[in-house]
Amino acid sequence: MRRVQGRARRARAVLAAVVTWAGLLAGATGCTADPGGSDAGGVFGKGPAPEEVIKVSPGDGRKGVRPDRALRIRVPGGSLESVKVVRSRDAQDTPVPGRISADGTSWAPDEKRLALAARYTIDVVALDDEGRRSARHTTFTTQVPDERFIGYVSPENRSTVGTGMIVSLEFNREITDRAAVERAVRVTAKPAVEVRPHWFGTSRLDFRPERYWQPGTRVTVALNLRDVEGAKGVYGLQEKTFSFTVGRHQASLVDAAKHTMEVRRDGEVLATVPITAGAPKTTTYNGKMVVTEMFELTRMNGATVGFKKKNGKGEYDIPDVPHAMRLTDSGTFLHGNYWAPDAFGRVNVSHGCVGLRDVKGGSADTPAGWFFDRSLIGDVIEVVNSKDKEVAPDNGLGGWNMGWNEWKAGSALK
């Protein structure tokens, strides 16, 4: 499913005892129920698509945007409710200040020029001219100077992450001398633990230890890429050191056959939550997946992940999915759902995601809201007993599904 809006709210109080939502079996699907069935709740196809309500320039996915290109957000009808723009460079996220116009129909940044070699993330919520809420999430990257390469790094500098976090660098150009680049990146931990690299193709380099990080570990990433020749005539631009901290250990086990999710923190069960997973024809991946993005509100459009009708439109297009947590690059989410009231704990009806009961607009008092408020980027969600294959190691941060020897074999330094 496609993502769209909102950063994570952080945890409130931690439950000390086991909580079971046995009586809350009212709710949802993962990547939405079949719009032709009774679970659809009549919400599919209502109102215009978010990209019709919210216009963002530069367009989603654009690369190499010139720094003199204007960043603009507007709504042809209705009004903007909230706008958040973040500029990311060298694992540092910086809010971009701006203002909504007096009539509520447009937003412009205070800064007149875009930054070079940066990734911009835009999250917008707006109301259309009939008062319906839509959310939109877009990204674009700006121009990197000629004959230079950079790595877009996660996680963010100074962040606190779950124990399953994998350090990942995505390069803006193909790297042909992978050994030279690998030598120029150093990942260390305190307390010390062996951390090893693995290349996925020629433009992505990940680092992880053999087992999940220990809570409290401080991880430091040193990018000594300046003037390193990553490809013929193409040299690195970055000379940067950043760090992040590993928080408590939380791992959740989704049993697709039992329609439950057991949430464990530091070895103790916090809750057993009823869920719905992928339907028989659109099953959920098995295996370990890591939370990489969190959105309080997001759009989910089937057309973006291959679920299309004959007219080319998505089988579903929901503009306001609450409490959404990305698990794979291909579109697997764990998210709240309010449109399939009879699914939870009973039947799998989604297009591949894992769904938790929620209400329209989202609520902290639902299983989805409770779980969202107690989750971190880097937490692990493991799915078992689904009639599907294991998620690929390079689909999101799926590297924990690879054995240690195989992982180490992915280094360019033999």
N, C-alpha and C positions, 0 to 999 in steps of 0.2 A: 504494500500500500504506500501511497505517497504521503509525505509529511507536510505539515504546514505551520503551526503557530504555537508560541509560548515556551518559556523556560520552566524548568522544574521548580516546584515549591519544595523546600527542604523539609526534612522529617520533623514532625511534632514529637510528642512523647512516644517512647518505645513501649510496646506492650510487653509486660513481664510474663504473662501467662499465655497458654494456648488459646487462640480464638478460632472458632469455626463458624462460618456463615452457612450452616446447614439449612436455615430457613429462608435464605435470601436467593432462592433459585428463580430470579426474575431478571431476564436481561438480554444477552447479546450474542454476537458472533465475533470472530476475530476480525477478518478482513471483510466484514459485512455478510449478511445472509443473502441467499438467493432472492433477488428482487421480485421474482415471480411467485415466491412462496408466501406462506402466512407470516413468516418471521419479518418480512420487510417493513411492516408497520406503516406503510404508506409514505415513507420519507424519501424514497428514491425518486430522482428526477424532478423534485420540487424546487422551483426557482432557478435563476441563472447560475452557470458555473462560476466559481470564484475568480477565474481569470477574466471573465466578462464584467464582474463587479469591481475588481481591483486591478488596475493597470500599473505595472512596474517596468521601469526602464533604467538600466539595460535589462534585457530579457533573461529569463531563467536559464542557467547553464552556459551563458556566454563566457568565452575565454579571451584573454588578451585585450581586454577593454582599455582604451586609451585614457590617460588620466584627465584629459579635458572633456571627457564625456559627462553629460549631466546625469545625476541620479535623481529620478523623479518618481513619485507615487501619487496616483490620483484615482478617484472613483467618479465615473461619468454620471451616476445617479446615487443618491443616498449620502452617507457620510462616513468618514474614518472614525473608528473607535479607539484604536491604539496602533502605534507604529514603533517597531524596534529594529534598528540597523546596527550590526556589529561588524567591525573590521578586524580580520585575523591576520597576523604576521608573526612568524617565528613562535608559534604556540601562545601568543599573547592576544587575547580578545579585548578590543577597545570599543566602547559604545560610540556611535557616531551621532553627535547632537544635531537636532533639527526641529522643525516646528510644523504643526498642522495649520493650514490657512484658516482665516476667520470663519469662512463658510463651511469648513470641515471637509472639503472635497479634494484637497491635495496636501502633500507633504514635501518639503525640500530640506536638504541638509544645510547646516551653517557653513560647512566647509565648501569652498568653491571648486576644489579639484580632488579627484580620487587619488589614493595612495598607489604607488607602484608596487608590484609584486605582492599583492594582498588578495585575500578572499573576503568578499562581502556577503553577509547573510541578512536577509530582510524578512521580517515576520510582521504581518499586518492582519488586523481584524477590522472589518467594516460592516456596516448595515446597508442593505440595498434600499431602494426607494419604497419598499413595502415593509421595512423594518426587520428583514431576515438577516441573521448574522452569517458572515462568511469569513473564512480564514485563508490566508495565502502565505506560502513560504517559498522564497526564491534565493538563489545564490549566483554569483558570478565572480570571476577572477580578473584581475587587472594585468596590464602589460608587464612583462619581465624584460629588462634591457636585453638587446641583441647579444647573442653568444654567451648568455648566462642561464643557469638553472637554479631552481630553489626547491625545497621540500616543504610541503604543507604538513604540519606536525600535529598529532593528537597524542595525549590529552593536552588540555590548556595548561599554561604555566601557572603555578601556585594553586592548582585545583586539588580537591580531595576526591578520590575515586574509589570504586570498589576493587576487590582483590583480583578480579579477572581482567583488569585493564591491560591491554597490549599497546606498547608504543608503536605508532605507525607513521611512516613518512610516505607521502605520495608526491612524486616529483612531477614537475610541469613538463619535462621533456624525457624522452627515452634515454636511459643510462646504458651505455655500451661498455664502459669500464666500471663494472659493478664492484670489483675488488678495491679500486681506488676510492670510491665513494664509501664503501663499507668501512674502510680503514679510518675514514675521516669522521665517523659517527661513533660516539662512545656513550654507552648507557651503563650506569653504575647504581648500586643500591646500598643503603645503610639501614639496618645491618646488611652485611655483604651477602650476596647470593650470585651464583653464576647466571648471567643474562646473555642469551645468544641471538643472533640475527637470522632472518629467513627472507629470501627474495621471492616475491610473487610477480613473475614476469620481469620486465625491465624498467618499471617505473614505481614499484612499491617495495618498501623495506620495512619489515616488522621486527620487533624485539620482545622477548618474553623469557621468564625463568622456566625451569622444568615444571614447577607446580605453581599454583596461585601465589601471589605475593602474600607475605605475612602482614596482618594489620599493623599499622604504625610505621611501615617502611617508607623511607624517603628515597625517591628515585630521581637521579640527575641525568639529563640528556645534554651532551655537548656536541654541537654541530660545528665542526672545523672544516667547512666546505669551501670557504673562500679560496678561489684560484685553483681548486681541484678540478682536473679535466675529467668530466663525467662522460663526455662523448667528444668525438674529434672536433676540436675548436670551440667547445662549449664548456665554460668554467663555472664553478660554484660561486654563489654570492653571499652565503650566510656564514657568519662567525658569531655564534650565539650559544649560551648555556642557560637552560631552564630546568625547573624541578617540579615535582608534584608529590603529594602524600597519599598513601594508601590508608583508607579508613577501615571501618569494621568489615568483617566477612559476612556477606549475605548471598546465599545461593538458593534459588527456587527450583523445585522439581515439578514440571508439568507432566501429568500422566494423561495422555490423550484418550486412553481406553476408559479410565475411571472418571474423566471429566473433572479433575481436581488439580490444584497447585498447592504444594506444600512449601511454605516460606520458612527458611531456617536462617537464623542469625547467630554467628559465633557458636554453632553447634546445637542451639536450642530452637525448637519449633515455635514460631510466632503465630502462625495461622495456617489453616487448611481452607482454601478458597475454591468455591465451585467455578469452573471455567467452561468455555466451549472452544474447541480447536477446529482444524480444517475438516470440511465435509469430505465424504468418500471420494469425490472426484477432484477435490482441491485440498489435499492433505497438507499438514504442517510438517516441516522438516524435523527429523530427530536430531539429537546432539546438543552440544553446548553452544550457546549464543550469548553475546555480551551486549549490554545496553550501550548504545553509542550516541543516541540523541533522545531528549525528553521534551514533549510538547504538551502544555496544558490544553491546547485546542489545535486541531489539525484537519486538513482536508484529506480525504481518501478517495482516489479516482481509479477505478479499475482499468481504464484505458492506458494508464502509465505503466502497468505491470502485465499487460497482455490479455486482460479480461475485457474483450470488446464484443459489442453486438455487431450485426451485419452492417449497420449504418456507420460503424467506426467509433461510436460513442461507448463509454465504459458501461459495463454491466451494473455498476453502482457509481455514484458520485455524491459523497456525503461531505458537506462543507464544514462540519463542526464536530468532528470526532473528539471526545474528551480523553485526557490522560493517556496519551500515546507515547510509547517507548520503542524506538527503533531497535531491531535485533539483527537485521541483515541488510546488505546493500540492495538486494533484489526485492525488498519490500515487505519482509516479515516484521510485524509489530506485535507487541502486547499492548492492548488498549481497552479503554472503557467503551461500553456500548449500551444504547438505550432503545434500540429498535427491534430486538428479537426477544420478547419477554418470557419465552418458555424454554430457552435453550440451556441455561446454566446448570451444570451438574447432571444434565440429562442426555444431551445430544450434541454432536459436532456439526456445525452448520456454516463455518466461515470459509473464506477463500484462501485460507492458509495461516492466518494470524491466530493469536490466542486472545480471547475476549473475556473481560470481567464485567460484572454488572455495574452500570452507572446510570446517571440521569442526564437529560439534555442540559448542556451547559457545564456539566461536571459537578460533583459534590465530594467533599472530603469524607462524608459519612457513608459512602458506598465502598464495596470491596476495591473497585478501581482507584478511587481517590485515596483510600487508606494505603494501598500498595504503592501508588505513585509518590506519596509523601514520605515513604520510608525507603525509597530507592535512590541509588546513585548511578551516574555514568560509570561503567566498569563492573557493575553487578552481573552475575551469571544467571541465565535462565536455561535450564536443561530440559529438553523434551524427550520423553520416552513413550514407547508403545503406540507410536503413530505409524500408519501404513505408508511410510515414505522413506526416502533415503536419508542418510546423514548429511547435514549441511556441509558445504564445501569449506575448507579452511580459509579461503580468501573471500568468502561471502560475508561481509562485515568483518568482525574480529573473531572469526571462527577457528583461529589457530590452536585452541585448546583441544580440538578434535584430532590433532596430529600428534603421533608419538614423539618422544624427545629425540630419538636418533634420527627420525625422518626430518624433524624440525631443524636439527643442527646441520643436516646434509644440504639444507637450502642456503647455506652461506657461500659466498663467492670466494672465500679464502680457504683453500683446501689444506 
